[in-house]
Amino acid sequence: MAKSPNQKLKLLYLSRILQERTDEEHSLTVRQMIEALEEYGISAERKSIYDDLEALRLFGLDIAATQAKSRGYFLANREFELPELKLLADAVASSKFITEKKSNQLIKKIEGLASNYEARQLQRQVFVSNRVKTMNEKVYYNVDAVHQAISAERQVSFCYFDYNTAKEKVYRGGGETRKASPYALVWDDENYYMVAYYEKYETIAQFRIDKMERISVLEERCVPRPAGFDAAVYSQRIFSMYGGEEEVVRLRFDDSLIGVVLDRFGKDVPVEKLGGGSFAVRVHVAVSPTFLGWLFQFGGRVSVLSPQSLIDRMREQLETVTKLYSGEE
């Protein structure tokens, strides 16, 4: 009988069968493996299956056997454990910067790292539909392009846009091409940002990746990073990646907000106990509307101690909101 053209692929198909159809809760007998190989047009004998299983073990697959009378075999360990795959799948599903279409594609690939049975648990684990997702289908590739530029220390060119009330793209500067020297990619408030030196304003700025289009990696070298620039420190000082003048600010918090402060500024922030159920911190922040909004959300449990200019801005903002809801012009 002529051999099937797939016969030389027998070991590879057996590995796939074990990957897809077995786990700690599901095993296959030698007879079932022979039947599974037949689905691919491959014939096998019992003895050859035992030899193949040993070869796959030597290759590195952790193939274990059950103690039942009808002995079964299964893949005991994989590169990723099921809880890790659930974590990855949920992170992809909930990421705003990945479109719904791309999320579904990536989750399908993650499912391929588990057995068919475990993949069903991943399908029940995640819910992509109706979550707020980016509308820019190319964001996935934008991230890759910026990564390449950072690695090669090259500048990038791109167009930047916003949306109007008709949900249409409106390009800034009439669609002009911008040029910047990317230093880092930062994940903040469920969005990806490129932190870069923006030569137009001769300063470090941040750009939302999902609002960038037509990204090109240029031959021009990046403008050298400022001495002491640290992307992690920078992102900690910028609230919701909204720029502003950096200032040293002293704040008083209610003791109940210590967790919020440590989450925002890190565990290394110096904490000064004031007594009376409050403490103070001195931090470097970019004073912006989003920073003021962050302070306002805590109501009377936080207050600005210095500088006076920030106290005045807080007071003006409060007066503006008060007028808005009091019906004054």
ROGU-231757 format. One record per atom (N, C-alpha, C, CB): x, y, z. Coordinates in steps of 0.05 Angstrom, whole numbers, plus 5000, padded with zeros to 4 digits. Glycine has a CB too. Example, Ala and Ser with C-alpha at 12.3 -4.5 7.8 and 13.67 -1.06 7.14 Angstrom:
// residues 2
526448865156/524649105156/526449345156/522649115181/525749555142/527349795143/525850015157/528249885114/
// end
This chain:
// residues 329
501749765000/500050005000/501850255000/498150005025/501250434982/502850684980/502550855005/502150844955/504750965013/504651135037/503351405031/507451175049/501951515050/500751775047/502951985046/498751835071/502552195030/504552415030/504952545057/503852625009/502952515075/503152625101/504652445121/500352685112/505452215112/506652025131/509152125144/507351765116/510752285129/513152395141/512552605162/514852525119/510152705162/509352905182/508052785207/507453115169/508252525209/506752385230/507452495258/507552085229/509952535264/510752635290/509652915296/513852635293/509653075275/508553355279/505553345284/509253525254/504153175269/501253165273/500553045300/499952995250/502252855309/501752735336/502152945357/503652495340/504153115354/504553335373/502153525373/507153495366/501153585349/498753765347/496353635361/498053825318/495953385357/493653245369/493853255400/493552945360/496153215410/496553225440/496053515449/499353135448/497053715434/496653995442/493754075442/498254175423/492253985422/489554075418/487453915434/488754075389/488053655437/485953475447/486453365475/485553255428/488653435488/489153325515/489853545534/491353125513/489353495559/490253655582/489953485606/488553935585/490253595630/490153425654/487453285659/490753595678/485353405647/482653285650/481853115627/480653505654/483453115605/482752975581/485152835569/481453165560/485052565566/487352415556/486452255531/488452225577/488352145517/487851985493/489251715496/488652125467/487851505490/489151235489/490751215463/487051005491/492451015461/494050975437/492150925413/495950725440/489950765418/488050715397/486750975387/485850525407/486051155406/484851415398/486851585383/483951565423/489451565390/491451725375/491751615346/494151705389/491551355343/491751235317/489351335300/491750925318/486951335312/484651425298/484851725290/482051375314/485951875309/486252165304/488252215281/487252305329/490352055279/492352075257/491052005231/494751905263/489151815231/487851735207/486251965195/485951495212/485352155212/483852385202/485652555184/482852555226/488352535188/490252685171/491352505149/492452795189/490252265146/491152095125/493751945132/491552235100/494251915158/496751785167/496051525180/498351975186/497351315172/497051045185/499251015206/497050815164/498550865227/500450815249/499850555263/500451055269/501950445274/501750205290/502250275320/503649975281/501250095337/501450155366/504350205374/500249925382/506150025365/508950045373/510250315364/510549805362/509550395340/510650645330/509650885346/509950685300/507250875357/506151085373/507751115399/503151045380/508350885411/510050895436/512751015430/510350605448/513950945407/516551055400/516251365395/517650915374/514051445382/513651725377/513251885403/511251765358/511851775421/511351915447/514051955461/509451755465/515751755460/518351775473/520051985459/519851505473/519851995432/521352205417/520452485424/521052155387/517852515428/516752775435/517552855463/513652785432/517752665481/518752715508/521652815507/518552465526/523252675491/526052755489/526353035477/527652555471/524353105460/524353375447/523653585468/522453375424/522253505489/521553705510/518653715518/522353965501/516853565504/514053575512/513653405537/512353465489/512153525556/511653385581/509153205578/511253595605/509652965568/507452785563/507152595587/507852625537/504852595599/504452425623/502352205616/503452585647/502152005633/500351785628/498451755652/501751515623/495951685647/494051635669/494551365681/491151665658/493451315704/493851055718/491450875714/494251105748/489550955697/487150795691/487950535677/485150955675/486050345678/486550085665/487050125635/484249895669/485450295623/485850365595/487550615594/483150405579/490150575593/492050795597/491651015576/494850695597/491551255585/491351485567/493851665570/488851645571/494351835551/496652015551/495652305547/498751935530/497052485560/496152765557/498652955561/493952835578/498353195551/500353395555/500053525582/500253615532/501953475600/501653555628/502253855632/503453395646/504253955618/504954235622/505354375595/507554265639/504654625594/504954785570/506555035576/502154855558/507155185554/508755425557/507155625575/509255555530/504555635572/502855815588/500755645603/501456025570/500455705629/498355575644/495655705638/498955575675/493455565643/490855665637/490255935651/488655465645/490955975677/490456235689/492056465675/491256225719/494456395665/495956605650/494656675624/498856505645/493556475610/492156525585/489556685590/491456265571/488156635612/485756785618/486557085623/484356675644/488757125637/489757395642/490357535616/492157385661/491757405598/492557525573/490057585556/494357335557/488157395555/485757435539/484057665549/484057175539/483857685576/482257905587/483558175583/481757855617/486258175584/487758425580/487258525551/490758385585/487358335532/486858405504/484058505500/487458165486/482158365512/479258435508/478558705520/477558225521/479858775542/479159025556/480859265547/479458985585/482859215531/484559435522/483159615502/487159325509/482959875509/481560055492/482960105466/481160325506/485660095466/487160165442/487159955420/490060225450/486059715427/485859495407/482959485398/486759225418/482459495371/479759485361/478359225368/479759535331/475759215366/474258975372/475058745353/471259025370/475458815327/476158615308/478858495314/476258735279/480858665320/483558565327/483558415353/485558795327/481858495372/481658355398/480758075394/479758505417/478758035377/477757765372/479857595358/475157785355/481357715340/483457565326/485657475345/484657735303/486457655363/488657595382/487657385402/489557845397/485257405412/484157215431/484056935418/481457295441/483356925392/483256665378/486056545378/482156705349/488056705374/490856605374/491656515402/492756825364/490756655422/491356575450/490056305456/490356795470/487656275446/486256015450/487855785439/483456025437/489355835417/490955625405/493255535423/492055735379/493855675444/495955595463/494855405484/497155835476/492255355484/490955175503/489754935488/488855325520/488854735503/487454515490/484754615482/487154275510/483354455465/480754535456/478754575479/479654335436/479154415500/477354425523/477854675540/477754175540/480454735543/481154975559/480455225543/484154975566/480655215517/479955445500/477055535504/480455385470/475255335510/472455405515/472255575541/470755155518/473955515560/473955675585/474855965579/475755555606/476655995560/477556265553/475256415539/479956255535/473756275523/471456395509/469356495529/470256195489/469056345551/467156435571/468356655589/466256195588/470956675589/472356855606/472157145597/475256775609/472057185571/472257455560/469757545546/474657475542/469357815546/467057935533/468058185519/464657995553/468258165492/469358395477/467158585469/470858295453/464858485461/462758655450/461858865471/460358485441/461259105460/460159325476/462159455494/457759225492/464659365495/466659515510/467559755493/469059335518/468359965507/469360205492/472060125480/469660445511/472160135453/474660065439/475360285419/474259785423/477860295412/478760495392/477460445365/481860485389/477160655349/476060625322/478160615301/474060855317/480760635309/482960635291/484060355287/485160825300/483360225265/484059945260/487159915258/482759845235/488560125251/491460105246/493160145271/492260315226/491860185295/493360245319/495360025326/491460295342/494559775320/496259545325/498959575311/494859285317/498859675287/501259705271/502759965278/500659695242/501260165288/502560405297/504460355320/500360615305/503560185338/505160115361/507759985352/503659935381/507559805333/509859665323/511859865309/509059445303/510760045293/512460245279/513960425299/510760415261/512560505320/513960675340/516060515355/511860795360/515460265361/517460095374/519960075357/516259805379/519560035331/521860015313/523560275313/520959955284/522160505313/523560755313/525160795339/521560985309/523960725361/525360755387/527760575388/523460685410/527460335378/529760145378/531960235360/528759865369/531260355337/533360445318/534260735323/532260425290/532960865343/533561145350/533161325326/536461165361/530861285312/530261445289/527761615294/529761265265/527561835280/525162005282/522861875267/525762285272/520461975273/518061885259/516562125249/516261705277/515162085227/513262285216/510462165218/513962375187/508462335221/505762235224/503762465222/505362095251/501262395218/499062595219/497462535245/497162575194/496262745256/494862715281/492062825278/496362865304/490062685290/487262775286/485662755311/485962595264/483362885311/481362875332/478662795318/481063145348/476562775334/473962725323/472162965328/472662465335/470363015308/468363225313/465763105323/467963395287/463763265326/461263155338/459762975318/459363385345/460562975293/459462785274/461062525273/459362915246/462962495292/464662265294/466462235269/462962015297/467162465257/468862465234/471662555242/467762645212/473662455228/476462525234/476962815225/478462335221/478262975243/479063245236/482063255241/477463465252/483663285220/486563285222/487563555232/487863205195/489263535252/490463785262/492363905241/491963735289/492264175241/494064315222/493264255193/496864235226/490764185188/489864135161/491163885149/490464365144/492063705166/493263455156/496263475152/491963375131/497463675164/500363715161/501863475173/501363975174/504163405162/505763195172/507563295195/507563075149/507363165217/508963235241/511463065242/507263215267/513463155256/515863005260/516763015289/518163115241/517562785300/518262765328/520362555332/515762715345/521762575355/523762375363/522562205386/526362515372/521661965381/520361805402/522361695422/518861565389/521661725448/523361625469/522161385483/523861845490/519561365484/518261145499/515361125491/518561195530/514260885496/511360835494/510360805522/510760575476/508260945529/507160945556/504260865555/507461225569/503560685573/500760595577/499560745600/500560285581/497560905595/496361075616/493361095612/497661355617/491861035633/488961065632/487760915608/488161365631/488760675603/487760495582/488360585554/484760455585/490260775551/491060865525/494060845522/490061155520/494960805497/497860805491/498661085481/498460585469/500961175491/501961435483/504861415474/501761635506/505561575454/508361605447/509461845460/508761615416/511461815477/512862045489/515262115472/513661975519/515362355462/517362435443/518162725445/516362375414/520462785434/521263065431/519963175406/524463085430/518363375410/516863495387/518263755379/513863555395/519663735356/521463955348/519864215342/523063885324/517364195334/515764435328/515664625352/512964365319/515364515376/515164675400/517664645418/512764605416/519564485408/522164445422/521664365451/523764705422/520064155454/519464055481/518663765479/517164215494/518563625502/517563355503/514563355504/518763195527/513263205487/510363195485/509462905484/509263355461/506862865486/505762595484/503462585464/504762495512/503362365449/501362335427/499962065431/502662365399/497362075430/495861825432/496161655406/492761875436/497061405410/497661235387/495261195369/498660965397/492861175381/490461125364/489561365349/488161015381/490861605353/490161845338/492361915319/489662075358/494261735315/496361775296/495861615270/499161695308/496461735248/496161595222/498561645204/493561685208/498961475185/501061495165/503761525178/500561725146/504361345197/506961355211/509161245193/506761205238/511361395192/513661305177/516161335194/513961465150/517861135194/520361145208/522361275189/521360855217/523561495198/525361655181/528261575184/525061955187/529961665166/532761605168/534161795188/534061635141/532862015194/534062205212/534262095241/532462465213/536562145254/536962045281/535262215300/539962065288/534462085322/532962225343/534562445356/531962025364/533162655364/534462855381/535162725407/532563105385/537662745417/538462605442/536562675465/541262685449/536062475482/534362515505/535562715524/533862245519/533962875537/534963065557/536362905579/532763245569/538463015590/539862885612/537962825635/542263055622/538062575644/536462495667/533562435660/536462715687/532862435634/530062375627/529362085634/529562425597/527162045648/526261785656/523261765649/526661725687/522661585630/519861555621/517961495643/519661345599/518861325662/517061245684/516461485702/518361015701/518461645708/518061875725/516362085710/520762005733/516862115684/515362305668/512362235668/516462305639/511761985663/508961895662/507561925689/508761615652/509061905710/507961935737/507162215743/509961835758/508562405731/507962695736/505862805718/510562855732/505362665695/503362765675/500762615680/504362715646/498662775687/496062655693/494562615667/494562825713/493762355663/492262275638/493762375614/489462385639/496362385615/498162475593/497362745582/498062265571/496462925600/495663195592/497863375602/492863275605/499163515583/501563675589/500863925606/502863765564/502864045617/502564285633/505264355645/500464245655/505364595658/507864675670/508464505695/507764975678/510864395697/511564235720/512164415744/513964055714/510964335766/511464495791/511764295814/509064685795/512964405835/513064255860/510564325876/515764315877/508964135882/506364185895/506264045922/503964095877/505264175942/504964055969/501964025974/506264225991/501163775980/498363715983/497763586010/497363525961/495463646021/494563516046/492263326040/493663726067/492563076049/490562876045/489462766071/491662646028/486962676070/485862526092/487262256093/482762486089/487662146117/489061886120/487761666103/489061806149/485161686098/483761476083/484661466054/480761526084/486161666045/486961676017/489861586013/486661956006/491161466033/493961386031/494261186008/494961266057/492461006004/492660815982/492560945955/490360605984/490761145952/490561295927/493161435921/488261505929/494361565941/496861705938/499161525929/497661855963/499361295942/501461105935/501060985908/501560875956/498560945900/497960845873/498761045852/494960775870/498361305858/498861515838/501761595837/497161755846/503061625860/505761735861/507961525868/505861955881/507061285875/509061075881/509661065911/511661125866/510760835919/511260785948/513660945958/511660495953/515161065940/517561215949/516961505956/519661205928/514461585952/513761865957/513961915987/510861935947/515362135996/515562196024/512862276036/517662426029/512062166058/509562226071/510062366098/507861956075/508962606101/509262766125/506662746141/509963056118/506762636165/504462606182/503862876195/504862386203/501362966192/500563236202/498963206228/499063386181/497962966234/496162936256/493363006249/497163106280/491462946267/488763006261/487562846238/488463296256/488762616233/487762446211/488462536183/484862436213/490762676180/491562756154/494662736151/490663046148/495562756126/498362746120/498862926096/499362456115/501462986091/502163166069/504263026052/503163436079/504263096026/506362996007/507263235990/505262765989/509763225982/510863425964/511663275938/513263575976/510363345915/510863195891/511263385867/508463015885/512663285847/513063425821/510763335803/515863375809/509163525794/506963455775/506763665754/504263425790/505563585731/504863775710/502063885717/504863645681/501964135724/499364255732/497664305707/499864525748/495564145705/493864155681/490964135690/494563925661/489064175672/486164145680/485563865690/484464195656/486863655679/486363385689/487363345717/487563185670/489563485724/490663465751/488663595771/493463605754/487663835763/485663965780/483163785783/484864235768/482263665761/479963485763/480563245781/479263385735/482963145781/483762925798/483563005827/486662825792/484363255834/484163355861/481263395870/485663615864/479663505851/476863565858/475163315864/475563715835/475963085853/474362845857/474362755886/475362615840/476262845902/476362765930/474962955949/479362735938/473863165937/472363355954/473963475976/469863215966/472863476000/474263596023/476463426035/472263666044/476963196023/479063026035/481863086025/478462736029/482063296008/484763375998/484763685995/485463245971/487063806001/487264095997/490164155988/486564246023/490364375973/493064465964/494264655985/492764615937/496664585993/498164756013/499964955999/499764576032/501064885976/502765065961/503164935933/505565115975/503765105913/504265395914/501665555914/505965485890/501865815919/499465985921/498166005893/500266265931/499665995872/498566015845/496565785840/500766005824/497165545850/495365315846/492965345864/496865045853/493265455888/490965505905/489065695891/491865615933/490165895879/488466095864/487065965841/490266325854/488365785826/487165645804/484865465813/489165485788/485265335836/483165165846/480765335854/484265005871/481265565866/479065735875/477565845850/480165975891/479065915829/477766025805/476065805791/479866125785/477165565791/475665345779/473065285794/477365085778/473265295820/470865245837/468765465833/471765235867/469665715830/467865935826/466465915798/469366205828/467965825778/466865785751/464665575751/469065705731/465165345765/463165135766/460765215783/464464885779/461265365804/459065465821/457165645805/460165615845/458365825789/456766005772/455165845751/458566205757/456365635741/455065475720/452465345731/456965255710/452565255755/450165115766/448365305783/451064895784/449265555786/447565745800/445865905781/449165925818/446365865755/444766015735/445866285728/441966035744/448166355739/449366615733/450566615705/451566695755/450666855693/451866875666/454866815668/451367155654/
// end
